[in-house]
């Protein structure tokens, strides 16, 4: 059975499952790690087998093929019951998912043989209902726009931050649904699962992207001297912090945003790896700018890109993009000075 509330140590790496093994009603073990998948460690109960010999040693039991069949059969049974619950009692299922969903999603990472059934019961928030209701992967695919080949997603720490992400603007304006992934495990199973029913997963915060209405050509960029000079000026000032500057297909309301390069690590994944001390590098992001934003148009009119005014504006844009992304400003003193200078000028 599945408890109503998750135990306090559900995500403790040392936590063991709570299923006891009996053979013909004789107790054998309550801590046999091979009996249950780690992602089902919240399940409690008793397994009584008629197929295992009573006199089998613990060492031999660990490598007995029957144990593997028991584990797989129990996983199938649990997943089938959870799927049935999702169809017959949605409130009870939502309560279950809120308690144990993140643990169950660990199976998407390493439970390859059960991945199809896991996807049936996994639920996610999305931009379809402004992140207020859970959706299944099948529901997402059913709502995909004509000609849409990819499943769009964004990862982050909390749902409210993701809903206000500038990278989401272009997708929302085109009616393209984006999945919100807020559990740490999401960043990891996405590295193992490339697609769902033939539709590849695509992060909206990484690489260039083609949205509805794009013809494959970069219509946003106007290769005139003024535009080239403006982009080159930003890239020169911010060369130590960014990989490049480009006009954005994502932005509709915000002036700037940061995007991970196509060959780099998604920004939230990099943050997670740094927290767990698994990555010590620093991937330079791409700075995307909204050519239609009034602020960008005003900056484009500055002819002297060697001036302090243009340099301060470039750094303020970059710092603004970092703040929106939830990243710290590297030089708070310089940021404050630049902000004060622009406020003083604007109030004159």
ZIJOFEN-V224428 format. One record per residue. N is the residue number from 1. RES is the residue in one small letter. SS is DSSP state (~ for helix, > for strand, _ for the rest). OMEGA is omega in whole degrees, -180 to 180 (NA if undefined). Layout:
BEGIN
n=N res=RES ss=SS omega=OMEGA
n=N res=RES ss=SS omega=OMEGA
END
This chain:
BEGIN
n=1 res=x ss=_ omega=-179
n=2 res=x ss=> omega=180
n=3 res=x ss=_ omega=178
n=4 res=x ss=_ omega=-178
n=5 res=x ss=_ omega=179
n=6 res=x ss=_ omega=176
n=7 res=x ss=_ omega=-177
n=8 res=x ss=_ omega=-177
n=9 res=x ss=_ omega=-177
n=10 res=x ss=_ omega=-177
n=11 res=x ss=_ omega=173
n=12 res=x ss=_ omega=-178
n=13 res=x ss=_ omega=-177
n=14 res=x ss=_ omega=-178
n=15 res=x ss=_ omega=178
n=16 res=x ss=_ omega=179
n=17 res=x ss=_ omega=-176
n=18 res=x ss=> omega=179
n=19 res=x ss=> omega=-179
n=20 res=x ss=> omega=179
n=21 res=x ss=> omega=174
n=22 res=x ss=> omega=172
n=23 res=x ss=> omega=-178
n=24 res=x ss=_ omega=176
n=25 res=x ss=_ omega=175
n=26 res=x ss=> omega=-178
n=27 res=x ss=> omega=-180
n=28 res=x ss=> omega=-175
n=29 res=x ss=> omega=174
n=30 res=x ss=_ omega=179
n=31 res=x ss=_ omega=179
n=32 res=x ss=_ omega=-173
n=33 res=x ss=~ omega=-177
n=34 res=x ss=~ omega=-175
n=35 res=x ss=~ omega=-177
n=36 res=x ss=_ omega=174
n=37 res=x ss=_ omega=180
n=38 res=x ss=~ omega=-177
n=39 res=x ss=~ omega=173
n=40 res=x ss=~ omega=-175
n=41 res=x ss=_ omega=178
n=42 res=x ss=_ omega=-180
n=43 res=x ss=> omega=176
n=44 res=x ss=> omega=178
n=45 res=x ss=> omega=-178
n=46 res=x ss=> omega=173
n=47 res=x ss=> omega=179
n=48 res=x ss=> omega=-175
n=49 res=x ss=> omega=174
n=50 res=x ss=_ omega=-173
n=51 res=x ss=_ omega=-180
n=52 res=x ss=_ omega=177
n=53 res=x ss=_ omega=-179
n=54 res=x ss=_ omega=-174
n=55 res=x ss=_ omega=-179
n=56 res=x ss=_ omega=179
n=57 res=x ss=_ omega=180
n=58 res=x ss=~ omega=-180
n=59 res=x ss=~ omega=180
n=60 res=x ss=~ omega=-180
n=61 res=x ss=~ omega=-178
n=62 res=x ss=~ omega=-177
n=63 res=x ss=_ omega=-180
n=64 res=x ss=_ omega=-178
n=65 res=x ss=~ omega=179
n=66 res=x ss=~ omega=179
n=67 res=x ss=~ omega=178
n=68 res=x ss=~ omega=178
n=69 res=x ss=~ omega=177
n=70 res=x ss=~ omega=-179
n=71 res=x ss=~ omega=-180
n=72 res=x ss=~ omega=-180
n=73 res=x ss=~ omega=178
n=74 res=x ss=~ omega=179
n=75 res=x ss=~ omega=178
n=76 res=x ss=~ omega=-179
n=77 res=x ss=~ omega=-180
n=78 res=x ss=~ omega=-179
n=79 res=x ss=~ omega=177
n=80 res=x ss=~ omega=179
n=81 res=x ss=~ omega=178
n=82 res=x ss=~ omega=177
n=83 res=x ss=~ omega=178
n=84 res=x ss=~ omega=178
n=85 res=x ss=~ omega=-179
n=86 res=x ss=~ omega=-179
n=87 res=x ss=~ omega=-173
n=88 res=x ss=~ omega=-178
n=89 res=x ss=_ omega=-175
n=90 res=x ss=~ omega=179
n=91 res=x ss=~ omega=179
n=92 res=x ss=~ omega=179
n=93 res=x ss=~ omega=180
n=94 res=x ss=~ omega=177
n=95 res=x ss=~ omega=177
n=96 res=x ss=~ omega=-175
n=97 res=x ss=~ omega=178
n=98 res=x ss=~ omega=-179
n=99 res=x ss=~ omega=-169
n=100 res=x ss=~ omega=-176
n=101 res=x ss=~ omega=-178
n=102 res=x ss=~ omega=178
n=103 res=x ss=~ omega=-179
n=104 res=x ss=~ omega=-179
n=105 res=x ss=_ omega=175
n=106 res=x ss=~ omega=178
n=107 res=x ss=~ omega=176
n=108 res=x ss=~ omega=-179
n=109 res=x ss=~ omega=-173
n=110 res=x ss=~ omega=179
n=111 res=x ss=_ omega=-172
n=112 res=x ss=~ omega=-175
n=113 res=x ss=~ omega=-179
n=114 res=x ss=~ omega=-173
n=115 res=x ss=~ omega=-179
n=116 res=x ss=~ omega=180
n=117 res=x ss=~ omega=177
n=118 res=x ss=~ omega=179
n=119 res=x ss=~ omega=179
n=120 res=x ss=~ omega=-176
n=121 res=x ss=~ omega=-180
n=122 res=x ss=_ omega=179
n=123 res=x ss=_ omega=-178
n=124 res=x ss=> omega=169
n=125 res=x ss=> omega=179
n=126 res=x ss=> omega=180
n=127 res=x ss=~ omega=-177
n=128 res=x ss=~ omega=178
n=129 res=x ss=~ omega=-179
n=130 res=x ss=_ omega=176
n=131 res=x ss=_ omega=-177
n=132 res=x ss=_ omega=-178
n=133 res=x ss=_ omega=175
n=134 res=x ss=> omega=174
n=135 res=x ss=> omega=174
n=136 res=x ss=_ omega=179
n=137 res=x ss=~ omega=177
n=138 res=x ss=~ omega=178
n=139 res=x ss=~ omega=178
n=140 res=x ss=~ omega=-178
n=141 res=x ss=~ omega=179
n=142 res=x ss=~ omega=-177
n=143 res=x ss=_ omega=-178
n=144 res=x ss=_ omega=180
n=145 res=x ss=_ omega=175
n=146 res=x ss=_ omega=-180
n=147 res=x ss=_ omega=178
n=148 res=x ss=_ omega=-178
n=149 res=x ss=_ omega=-172
n=150 res=x ss=_ omega=175
n=151 res=x ss=> omega=-176
n=152 res=x ss=> omega=179
n=153 res=x ss=> omega=174
n=154 res=x ss=> omega=-179
n=155 res=x ss=> omega=179
n=156 res=x ss=_ omega=-174
n=157 res=x ss=_ omega=-178
n=158 res=x ss=_ omega=-172
n=159 res=x ss=~ omega=-177
n=160 res=x ss=~ omega=178
n=161 res=x ss=~ omega=-179
n=162 res=x ss=~ omega=-179
n=163 res=x ss=~ omega=-179
n=164 res=x ss=_ omega=-179
n=165 res=x ss=_ omega=179
n=166 res=x ss=~ omega=180
n=167 res=x ss=~ omega=-177
n=168 res=x ss=~ omega=-169
n=169 res=x ss=~ omega=-178
n=170 res=x ss=~ omega=179
n=171 res=x ss=~ omega=179
n=172 res=x ss=~ omega=-178
n=173 res=x ss=~ omega=179
n=174 res=x ss=_ omega=180
n=175 res=x ss=_ omega=180
n=176 res=x ss=_ omega=-178
n=177 res=x ss=_ omega=179
n=178 res=x ss=_ omega=178
n=179 res=x ss=> omega=178
n=180 res=x ss=> omega=179
n=181 res=x ss=> omega=-175
n=182 res=x ss=_ omega=178
n=183 res=x ss=_ omega=-179
n=184 res=x ss=~ omega=-178
n=185 res=x ss=~ omega=-180
n=186 res=x ss=~ omega=-179
n=187 res=x ss=~ omega=-177
n=188 res=x ss=~ omega=180
n=189 res=x ss=~ omega=177
n=190 res=x ss=~ omega=176
n=191 res=x ss=~ omega=-178
n=192 res=x ss=~ omega=-176
n=193 res=x ss=_ omega=-175
n=194 res=x ss=_ omega=-176
n=195 res=x ss=> omega=173
n=196 res=x ss=> omega=-178
n=197 res=x ss=_ omega=176
n=198 res=x ss=_ omega=179
n=199 res=x ss=> omega=-177
n=200 res=x ss=> omega=176
n=201 res=x ss=> omega=-178
n=202 res=x ss=> omega=176
n=203 res=x ss=> omega=179
n=204 res=x ss=_ omega=178
n=205 res=x ss=_ omega=-179
n=206 res=x ss=> omega=174
n=207 res=x ss=_ omega=176
n=208 res=x ss=_ omega=-175
n=209 res=x ss=_ omega=179
n=210 res=x ss=_ omega=180
n=211 res=x ss=_ omega=-180
n=212 res=x ss=_ omega=-179
n=213 res=x ss=_ omega=176
n=214 res=x ss=_ omega=-178
n=215 res=x ss=_ omega=-179
n=216 res=x ss=_ omega=177
n=217 res=x ss=_ omega=179
n=218 res=x ss=_ omega=-176
n=219 res=x ss=_ omega=-176
n=220 res=x ss=_ omega=-176
n=221 res=x ss=_ omega=176
n=222 res=x ss=_ omega=-172
n=223 res=x ss=_ omega=174
n=224 res=x ss=_ omega=-174
n=225 res=x ss=~ omega=-178
n=226 res=x ss=~ omega=-179
n=227 res=x ss=~ omega=180
n=228 res=x ss=~ omega=-179
n=229 res=x ss=~ omega=-179
n=230 res=x ss=~ omega=179
n=231 res=x ss=~ omega=180
n=232 res=x ss=~ omega=179
n=233 res=x ss=~ omega=177
n=234 res=x ss=~ omega=-179
n=235 res=x ss=~ omega=-179
n=236 res=x ss=~ omega=-178
n=237 res=x ss=~ omega=-174
n=238 res=x ss=_ omega=-172
n=239 res=x ss=_ omega=-179
n=240 res=x ss=_ omega=-175
n=241 res=x ss=_ omega=-175
n=242 res=x ss=> omega=176
n=243 res=x ss=> omega=-179
n=244 res=x ss=> omega=175
n=245 res=x ss=> omega=175
n=246 res=x ss=> omega=176
n=247 res=x ss=> omega=-169
n=248 res=x ss=_ omega=169
n=249 res=x ss=_ omega=-177
n=250 res=x ss=_ omega=-169
n=251 res=x ss=_ omega=173
n=252 res=x ss=_ omega=-177
n=253 res=x ss=_ omega=-177
n=254 res=x ss=_ omega=-180
n=255 res=x ss=_ omega=-174
n=256 res=x ss=> omega=169
n=257 res=x ss=> omega=178
n=258 res=x ss=> omega=-179
n=259 res=x ss=> omega=175
n=260 res=x ss=> omega=177
n=261 res=x ss=_ omega=-176
n=262 res=x ss=_ omega=-177
n=263 res=x ss=_ omega=-177
n=264 res=x ss=_ omega=178
n=265 res=x ss=_ omega=176
n=266 res=x ss=_ omega=-170
n=267 res=x ss=~ omega=180
n=268 res=x ss=~ omega=177
n=269 res=x ss=~ omega=178
n=270 res=x ss=~ omega=178
n=271 res=x ss=~ omega=180
n=272 res=x ss=~ omega=-180
n=273 res=x ss=~ omega=179
n=274 res=x ss=~ omega=178
n=275 res=x ss=~ omega=-179
n=276 res=x ss=_ omega=176
n=277 res=x ss=_ omega=178
n=278 res=x ss=_ omega=-177
n=279 res=x ss=_ omega=-177
n=280 res=x ss=_ omega=-178
n=281 res=x ss=_ omega=179
n=282 res=x ss=_ omega=-180
n=283 res=x ss=_ omega=178
n=284 res=x ss=_ omega=-179
n=285 res=x ss=> omega=172
n=286 res=x ss=> omega=176
n=287 res=x ss=> omega=177
n=288 res=x ss=> omega=-178
n=289 res=x ss=> omega=-178
n=290 res=x ss=_ omega=-174
n=291 res=x ss=_ omega=-178
n=292 res=x ss=_ omega=-179
n=293 res=x ss=_ omega=-177
n=294 res=x ss=~ omega=-179
n=295 res=x ss=~ omega=180
n=296 res=x ss=~ omega=178
n=297 res=x ss=~ omega=-180
n=298 res=x ss=~ omega=179
n=299 res=x ss=~ omega=179
n=300 res=x ss=~ omega=180
n=301 res=x ss=_ omega=178
n=302 res=x ss=_ omega=-175
n=303 res=x ss=_ omega=-178
n=304 res=x ss=_ omega=-176
n=305 res=x ss=_ omega=173
n=306 res=x ss=_ omega=-177
n=307 res=x ss=_ omega=178
n=308 res=x ss=~ omega=-180
n=309 res=x ss=~ omega=-180
n=310 res=x ss=~ omega=179
n=311 res=x ss=~ omega=179
n=312 res=x ss=~ omega=180
n=313 res=x ss=~ omega=179
n=314 res=x ss=~ omega=180
n=315 res=x ss=~ omega=178
n=316 res=x ss=~ omega=176
n=317 res=x ss=~ omega=-179
n=318 res=x ss=~ omega=180
n=319 res=x ss=~ omega=177
n=320 res=x ss=~ omega=179
n=321 res=x ss=~ omega=178
n=322 res=x ss=~ omega=-180
n=323 res=x ss=~ omega=179
n=324 res=x ss=~ omega=-179
n=325 res=x ss=_ omega=-179
n=326 res=x ss=_ omega=180
n=327 res=x ss=_ omega=-179
n=328 res=x ss=_ omega=173
n=329 res=x ss=_ omega=-173
n=330 res=x ss=_ omega=-178
n=331 res=x ss=_ omega=-177
n=332 res=x ss=~ omega=180
n=333 res=x ss=~ omega=179
n=334 res=x ss=~ omega=179
n=335 res=x ss=~ omega=180
n=336 res=x ss=~ omega=179
n=337 res=x ss=~ omega=-179
n=338 res=x ss=~ omega=-180
n=339 res=x ss=~ omega=179
n=340 res=x ss=~ omega=-180
n=341 res=x ss=~ omega=-180
n=342 res=x ss=~ omega=177
n=343 res=x ss=~ omega=179
n=344 res=x ss=~ omega=179
n=345 res=x ss=~ omega=-178
n=346 res=x ss=~ omega=-178
n=347 res=x ss=~ omega=180
n=348 res=x ss=_ omega=NA
END
